[in-house]
Structure formats: C-alpha cells, structure tokens
Amino acid sequence: MTTVDPAALTDAAARILTSRGVPEADARLVGDSLVTADLWGHPSHGMLRLSWYVARLRSGVMHAVTDPRIVSDLGAVTVLDGDDGIGQIVTDRAASLAVVRAAEHGVGVVAVRNSNHFGTAAYWTRRIAAAGCVGILTTNGSPAMAPWGGRRKTVGANPWSIATPGGTHGPVVLDIANTEVARGKIYAALQRGEGIPRGWAVDVDGAPTTDPRAAIDGTLAPMAGHKGYGISFMMDVLSGVLTGSSYATDVVGPYVPDRRSGCGHLVLALRVDAVLDPGLFGERLDDLVATTKAVPLVEGADEIFHPGEIETRAEARGRVDGVDLPAKTLAELHQLAAGCGVVLDLPHPEASTPP
C-alpha cells in the first residue's frame, strides 16, 4: 500500500478526466467522489473505477459534457433525463434540484433516467443531509444475482442510501447493496490479489467460490436470502421501471467500455423542519444514538457504531494522514494517465511498502 495525499489524488483524477473533455468542475467532483470512497475505506467504489469511466468516455457511450434536461416538472416531482452523461454529475444535479424543491414544497423527488454509474450513493445522500433534509437515493445496476430460486442472474445489486442530519454525532447514513457484498468489493479483492470469503458468490457452475475472478464471472449471493432479492427487485422498480429508464438485463455496468448504461435513479429530499423542529430532531436522534451505544458489547467488540460513523471517522483521519492505495491501483492510475498524455505528481508503486 502507498499513502497518497487525497487532494493530490483528486487533482490527478481531474487532470485525467479533463484530458478526455470533461469540464474542470465536473472532473473535480467525480475525482472527489472516488477519493472520498477510498477515504471511507471503500476502495470498491474508489479510484480503481476511474479507468472504467475513461474507457466509456473514449468509446462515446458516456458523454464527457453532461447536460441533463427536465422532461417533466410538477413542482415537488421532477423527471430528469441524464442523456448518457457522467453519473456523478447527473446525480449531483438531481440531488441539488431535490433540495431546491424541498425548500419550496417540503419534499422534492427527482426521477432520473438514462444516467450512468455514480459511485457511492452515500456521497449524494450526505450532501442532501447537509442541506437539512433526509436524503434517500436508489439506483439500479447490471445483473449481479439470480432471482430467488433461479439459476441465471437478471437482478442488479441495486444499492440504496438514506442519510439524515445528525444531532451532535454528524450525519446518520446507511448505504448498502442488496447482494451479500457489493460487486466492487470483489473487484477490489482482485486488485489486491486476495481471495474473497466463502458465501459471497458462486461460480458459473453454481459452486461456492473464494476466487474473485470466478465470482465476477459467476453470480453474487443476495443478502439475507430471499429478502435481499425482494428488496433489489423493488429498487429496480423505483429506479428503472418508474423512471422510464432501463431495468433488469438491459442495464449495463460501468466496467463494460462500449455499451450505454441506461441506469436510473430516484432521489428524494425531505426537509426535516417540514416535519419536526430541527433542534428537537437532533435531540431525539442523539438519544437514539446514546441508547444504541449503551448496549452491552459482545466479546471481541470494542464499540457500537451508528450507521455512517465509521466512514465519517475514517474520512476525517484520511484527510489529514492520507489515503492508502494498493500498488496495483496506483500502477494502473499512472498507466491510465500516460495513455491520456498526463504526467501525475504521485508516488510510483515501486516506491510503496508491500502490504
């Protein structure tokens, strides 16, 4: 692993993206979303994805200049067509619009069609929470698991996130995929040259596997059995069917360089003060957190965390101490930059300390 300054890493991502025609402000937002995922301890959604985005920009299936347009506007409810733009930029516009409409109506809902992969859902719901709203974000993705009882994958991991402002503890944030593990974590294990836990996935023959490559070619297990499948199915209803975007096997993942994604999102911002005094909400949330943290610990546990707390702490440390990147990710980043005619002011992997 090599420790890298997060600001320098964001700058590196932005320079690579601008070399492919992405406007500077958009490139920096995408870069920050990826670096933040690495800081949170989620390399599955971090810089390892940048090369996938660049490949899609090169092929033209994802547009460098993102120009989403409103196709339906009922005030509190808006439909936004992303026109195959960069997922982070489309989602940022949708989240911002949802907050604006929440200021006017108490709630703002934006249905997004024809978008692309947007990184971590929590990056956007945290932004909504910072604006004094409860943020909810759903998305669909390419097939990752089989429907319960089936043998062929047709259902995406279809992650979703909820974030709220948090009393004195910072935001409370949930961000989960509906598979046993996010597919990006398997790609991250492949980057590190490590195996994966048994139970995460099965290979193409349906046998449990600890090989990340076999897992990627095979099928992921749903979380909580049939419940994970059912939740994921409903997220596809909200994100794909309802929004007028693609769904099921018609959604294409970000690691495919030459096919349009077609993924959709649903963004909701609910103004806290439209429901309850924000000060009272904060006090009640503090009480809930305190009650939860007061539960006696099981053997081996050091602390109980509220949802999102681990990531909040990790980011605060990483902004000061730096973000750790696997040697393979760093090497591929330099290779990607060279292919874009960009020289990066970042360490080289040969100077890293083996993990």
Secondary structure by P-SEA (a helix, b strand, c coil): cccccaaaaaaaaaaaaaaacccaaaaaaaaaaaaaaaaaccccccccaaaaaaaaaaacccccbbbbbbccccccbbbbbcccccaaaaaaaaaaaaaaaaaaccbbbbbbccccccccaaaaaaaaaaaccbbbbbbccccccccccccccccccccccccccccccccbbbbbbcccccaaaaaaaaaacccccccccccccccccccaaaaaabbbbcccaaaaaaaaaaaaaaccccccccccccccccccccccccccbbbbbbcccccccaaaaaaaaaaaaaaaaacccccccccccccaaaaaaaaaaaaacbbbbcaaaaaaaaaaaaaaccccccccccccccc
